[in-house]
Protein backbone atom coordinates (compact mmCIF):
# COMPACT_ATOMS: atom_id res chain seq x y z
CA UNK A 1 0.00 0.00 0.00
CA UNK A 2 2.70 2.52 0.95
CA UNK A 3 4.75 1.63 -2.14
CA UNK A 4 1.68 2.31 -4.30
CA UNK A 5 1.35 5.72 -2.66
CA UNK A 6 5.04 6.38 -3.30
CA UNK A 7 4.53 5.47 -6.95
CA UNK A 8 1.65 7.95 -7.18
CA UNK A 9 3.85 10.63 -5.61
CA UNK A 10 6.57 10.03 -8.18
CA UNK A 11 4.03 10.05 -11.02
CA UNK A 12 2.65 13.37 -9.77
CA UNK A 13 5.95 15.06 -10.49
CA UNK A 14 6.10 16.52 -6.95
CA UNK A 15 9.11 14.35 -6.18
CA UNK A 16 12.32 14.74 -8.17
CA UNK A 17 13.24 11.05 -8.10
CA UNK A 18 12.18 8.98 -11.12
CA UNK A 19 12.98 5.44 -9.96
CA UNK A 20 10.86 4.29 -7.03
CA UNK A 21 13.32 1.55 -5.97
CA UNK A 22 16.16 4.07 -5.90
CA UNK A 23 14.00 6.47 -3.92
CA UNK A 24 13.15 3.74 -1.38
CA UNK A 25 16.88 2.97 -0.96
CA UNK A 26 17.62 6.68 -0.39
CA UNK A 27 14.87 6.93 2.21
CA UNK A 28 16.06 3.81 4.04
CA UNK A 29 19.64 5.13 3.97
CA UNK A 30 18.49 8.37 5.65
CA UNK A 31 16.94 6.35 8.48
CA UNK A 32 20.04 4.15 8.83
CA UNK A 33 22.17 7.26 9.36
CA UNK A 34 20.26 8.14 12.51
CA UNK A 35 21.87 7.31 15.84
CA UNK A 36 19.34 5.08 17.61
CA UNK A 37 20.45 6.13 21.09
CA UNK A 38 20.17 9.82 20.23
CA UNK A 39 16.70 9.29 18.77
CA UNK A 40 15.62 7.36 21.87
CA UNK A 41 16.94 10.11 24.15
CA UNK A 42 15.19 12.81 22.14
CA UNK A 43 11.97 10.82 22.27
CA UNK A 44 12.11 10.75 26.07
CA UNK A 45 12.81 14.49 26.25
CA UNK A 46 9.92 15.32 23.92
CA UNK A 47 7.57 13.02 25.84
CA UNK A 48 8.59 14.72 29.07
CA UNK A 49 7.78 18.08 27.50
CA UNK A 50 4.41 16.90 26.17
CA UNK A 51 2.43 17.84 29.26
CA UNK A 52 0.79 21.16 30.08
CA UNK A 53 1.76 21.05 33.75
CA UNK A 54 5.41 20.41 32.92
CA UNK A 55 5.40 23.23 30.38
CA UNK A 56 4.01 25.53 33.09
CA UNK A 57 6.80 24.40 35.42
CA UNK A 58 9.37 25.31 32.75
CA UNK A 59 7.79 28.75 32.35
CA UNK A 60 8.04 29.28 36.10
CA UNK A 61 11.68 28.18 36.15
CA UNK A 62 12.53 30.57 33.32
CA UNK A 63 12.19 33.33 35.89
CA UNK A 64 14.39 31.88 38.64
CA UNK A 65 15.18 28.71 40.58
CA UNK A 66 12.22 27.53 42.63
CA UNK A 67 11.62 24.95 45.31
CA UNK A 68 8.89 22.33 45.13
CA UNK A 69 6.60 24.19 47.50
CA UNK A 70 6.67 27.32 45.32
CA UNK A 71 5.76 25.27 42.26
CA UNK A 72 3.01 23.53 44.23
CA UNK A 73 1.48 26.84 45.29
CA UNK A 74 1.83 28.50 41.89
CA UNK A 75 0.19 25.60 40.02
CA UNK A 76 -2.13 24.38 42.79
CA UNK A 77 -0.51 20.92 42.82
CA UNK A 78 -0.24 18.34 45.57
CA UNK A 79 3.26 17.46 46.74
CA UNK A 80 3.20 13.99 45.11
CA UNK A 81 1.97 15.46 41.82
CA UNK A 82 4.59 18.22 41.78
CA UNK A 83 7.33 15.74 42.72
CA UNK A 84 6.25 13.39 39.95
CA UNK A 85 6.50 16.12 37.30
CA UNK A 86 9.78 17.47 38.65
CA UNK A 87 11.34 14.00 38.89
CA UNK A 88 10.37 13.23 35.31
CA UNK A 89 11.88 16.51 34.13
CA UNK A 90 15.02 15.87 36.16
CA UNK A 91 15.43 12.28 34.89
CA UNK A 92 15.45 13.68 31.36
CA UNK A 93 17.98 16.43 32.20
CA UNK A 94 15.44 19.16 31.55
CA UNK A 95 15.72 20.55 35.07
CA UNK A 96 18.44 20.24 37.67
CA UNK A 97 17.93 20.07 41.41
CA UNK A 98 20.17 21.48 44.09
CA UNK A 99 19.72 20.98 47.81
CA UNK A 100 20.07 24.00 50.09
CA UNK A 101 19.54 22.82 53.64
CA UNK A 102 16.13 21.16 53.78
CA UNK A 103 15.05 22.76 50.50
CA UNK A 104 15.49 21.45 46.97
CA UNK A 105 15.60 24.13 44.30
CA UNK A 106 15.06 23.40 40.62
CA UNK A 107 16.62 25.21 37.66
CA UNK A 108 16.24 24.80 33.91
CA UNK A 109 18.78 22.84 31.91
CA UNK A 110 18.31 24.90 28.77
CA UNK A 111 21.04 23.00 26.92
CA UNK A 112 19.00 19.77 26.84
CA UNK A 113 15.95 21.49 25.38
CA UNK A 114 17.99 23.46 22.83
CA UNK A 115 20.02 20.41 21.82
CA UNK A 116 16.89 18.32 21.27
CA UNK A 117 15.13 20.92 19.16
CA UNK A 118 18.27 21.87 17.24
CA UNK A 119 18.96 18.26 16.31
CA UNK A 120 15.36 17.56 15.31
CA UNK A 121 14.93 20.73 13.29
CA UNK A 122 18.33 21.10 11.66
N, C-alpha and C positions, 0 to 999 in steps of 0.2 A: 504493500500500500504506500509506504513512504517513498519507495523508489519510483512508483508511478507519479507521485506528486513532484518529485525531483525532475522527472522527465518533462512534466508539464511546465515546470519553471524554466527549464532550459529551452523548451520550444517557444516560450513566451518572449524570449529575447531579453528578459530582465537580468539574466545571469550571463556573464561573459564566456563561461566555459561551454564548449560544444560537445564534448564527450562525457557522458554521464558517469562512466566507470572511472575516468580520470578525476572527475570532480569528487566522486565518493572517496577515492584514495587521498585526495588533498584534504578533504574534511576530516577523515580519520587521522591523518598525519597531524593536523592541528590539535586534535584531542590528545594524541600520544605525546605531544610536546609539553603538556601540562604536568606539573609536579603534583602527584596525588596527595602528598602530605600537605602541601600549601593549600590546595583546593579544599581539603578536609578542614583545615584550620580556619580558612575564610568562611566556610559554611557554618562552623560553630559561632564565629564572631557575628555573622549576619543574623543567625537565629537568635542570638542573645540580644541583638538590637531590635528584633522584630516584636517588640512589646511596648505598648503605650506607657506603662508605668516606668519601665527602664529608660525609655527616651526622656521622660520627665525627670528622672534622677540625673541623667546626663546634663540636662538643661540646668538643673540646680547646681551641679558640680562645676559647670562652666564659670560660675560666679566666684566660687571659693571652695576650699575643702570643707566638708561637713561630716558631722558624726551621725550615727544611725538615728538617734533620737530627733535630730533636726529634720532629717528626711521623713521620718515617721509623721511628725507634726505637719510638715509642709504638704504632704500627700495624703494625710489621713489614713496611714497604714498601721497595721498591727506590727509588733516587733518581729514575729516569725515571718510575716509577709515581706517586710522591708529587708530582713536578713537574707531571705531566699533570693530576692532580686539582686541585692548587693553581692552575695556569694557567687551567683551566676556571672555577674559582670566581672568580678575579680578573677574567677577561674579562667575567663577568656581574655585576661589582661586588658580589659577595657577600663577598669578602675584599679586603683592601688590603695591598700589600707596601711595605715600607720598608727600604732598604739601610742597614746600620750596618757600615761597614768592608767586610769580605768577606762578611758575613752578611746574609741577607734574612729579615726578620721579617714574619709575617703577622698581621693583626688582622681581626676581624669587621667588616663593614659592615652593622650591624643595620638601618639605615634601608632598604636594598634589600629585605631579607626582610620587614620589617614592611609596607612600602609594597605589595609584591606581594600579601601575604595580606590586607591591609586592603582593597585594591581588589577582589580576587576575592570576598571574603566580605561586603562591605558592600552 
